[in-house]
């Protein structure tokens, strides 16, 4: 594919706060991540021209205006701010805002940041009676927590493609091995197939070790124009060459709760690409690469079964073939296409506004050769992908 490098932006610095259950204000985590990204970039905070914050809905008004919240916490210095919310795609929506302003020539350098403090247990809708809110409806009308949604898709793979519970367990074993080497991961413990099988069922067929927890955590990036990077003597930075935040095309055949009993494709031709595949396709087109060019991928593994779905959506195998990738070791570090070399959300947990940014941080470390014991050798092209419910998707292509 041909590509237009004039639409690339550079990644100058990345930083994270370790994931866990710390019980502190989310702003504290974000400041740690931002300061680490600034130090990594060599850019002084006073030189940052734009702060793009990914919002958190669980932490009151400061969480709704995350850009300004972090600008204040780091010290008012006149930077412009923007705040974005797109569920699990929030981090990339914030990144897309920074990218647009950089490519438009409005700013040269920006901080992109996401941080969260999460409650114990499942994520739930905000309090109140809202019968026209689909998130409220899926909990209150269907009683469908997130693991219920994950289990529906796991059962779908079993019925359609012959996936087994051992296939799902293999994904956890692989990710736990990767996450063991990641100092930012919350769960750093290798597990066996027997360990997974011995963990309790949460939502049949998925067990406790096969769904991700909610976590506190933060991630941040310093991004800039190529000219700004060169002005600092950096001639070959990691580059973001594609950012996708597409919505579904009609008819959308991807089932999102609570609309599980509808099929808008009845009597209407389906799109060439399903929604999940279209998220990656848009980023590939921008970057001028395809799935055959990837050296590694960070995908949205809210459950072990969903990781298999995403392997197919990004095109590294055909539909129904993801189980074979795992069985053959192709998605392990050292395999054909390592998936979730970070350990994935399986080892981190959900810190919603931070997780997509954390994925790009992970890819950056690999492309720089700075990922330590989990390094994917020779990595030059990486992909990260997320999906929030109700039409929020995000994909980023990172190149060196």
NORNORGI-V653877 format. One record per backbone hydrogen bond with DSSP energy under -0.5 kcal/mol. CO is the residue of the C=O (numbers start at 1). NH is the residue of the N-H. If there is no record, write none. Layout:
# NORNORGI-V653877
[[CO:NH] [CO:NH]]
This chain:
# NORNORGI-V653877
[[3:5] [4:7] [5:8] [9:240] [10:12] [10:224] [11:238] [13:222] [15:220] [17:218] [20:216] [25:28] [25:29] [26:30] [27:31] [28:32] [29:33] [30:34] [31:35] [32:36] [33:37] [34:38] [35:39] [36:40] [37:41] [38:42] [38:43] [44:47] [45:48] [49:80] [50:52] [50:111] [51:53] [51:82] [52:113] [53:55] [53:84] [54:115] [59:63] [60:63] [60:64] [61:64] [61:65] [63:56] [63:66] [65:69] [66:70] [67:71] [68:72] [69:73] [70:74] [71:75] [72:75] [80:51] [82:53] [84:55] [86:89] [87:86] [87:90] [89:93] [90:94] [91:95] [92:96] [93:97] [94:98] [95:99] [96:100] [97:101] [98:102] [99:103] [100:104] [101:106] [101:107] [102:105] [108:225] [109:49] [109:50] [110:223] [111:52] [112:221] [113:54] [114:219] [116:217] [128:130] [130:133] [132:134] [133:137] [134:138] [135:139] [136:140] [137:141] [137:142] [138:144] [143:145] [145:148] [145:149] [146:150] [147:151] [148:152] [149:153] [150:154] [151:155] [152:156] [153:157] [154:158] [155:159] [156:160] [157:161] [157:162] [157:163] [158:162] [164:168] [165:169] [166:170] [167:171] [168:172] [169:173] [170:174] [171:175] [172:176] [173:177] [174:178] [175:179] [176:180] [178:181] [179:182] [181:183] [182:185] [184:19] [186:188] [187:189] [192:196] [193:197] [194:198] [195:199] [196:199] [200:208] [203:206] [206:202] [206:203] [207:210] [208:211] [210:304] [213:350] [216:20] [217:116] [218:17] [219:114] [220:15] [221:112] [221:223] [222:12] [222:13] [223:110] [224:10] [225:229] [226:230] [227:231] [228:232] [229:232] [229:234] [230:233] [233:235] [238:11] [239:241] [239:399] [240:9] [242:397] [244:395] [246:393] [251:253] [251:271] [253:255] [256:259] [258:260] [259:262] [263:266] [265:267] [265:268] [274:278] [275:279] [276:280] [277:281] [278:282] [279:283] [280:284] [281:285] [282:286] [283:287] [284:288] [284:289] [286:4] [290:293] [291:294] [295:338] [296:383] [297:299] [297:340] [298:385] [299:301] [300:302] [302:212] [303:307] [304:308] [305:309] [306:310] [307:311] [308:312] [309:313] [310:314] [311:316] [311:317] [312:315] [318:321] [321:324] [321:325] [322:326] [323:327] [324:328] [325:330] [325:331] [326:329] [329:332] [330:337] [331:339] [332:335] [338:297] [340:343] [343:347] [344:347] [344:348] [345:349] [347:186] [347:187] [349:351] [350:215] [351:354] [351:355] [352:356] [354:358] [355:359] [356:360] [357:361] [358:362] [359:363] [360:364] [361:365] [362:366] [363:367] [364:368] [365:369] [365:370] [366:369] [371:374] [372:375] [375:377] [376:379] [380:400] [381:295] [381:296] [382:398] [383:298] [384:396] [386:394] [388:392] [391:393] [392:388] [394:386] [395:244] [396:384] [396:398] [397:241] [397:242] [398:382] [399:239]]
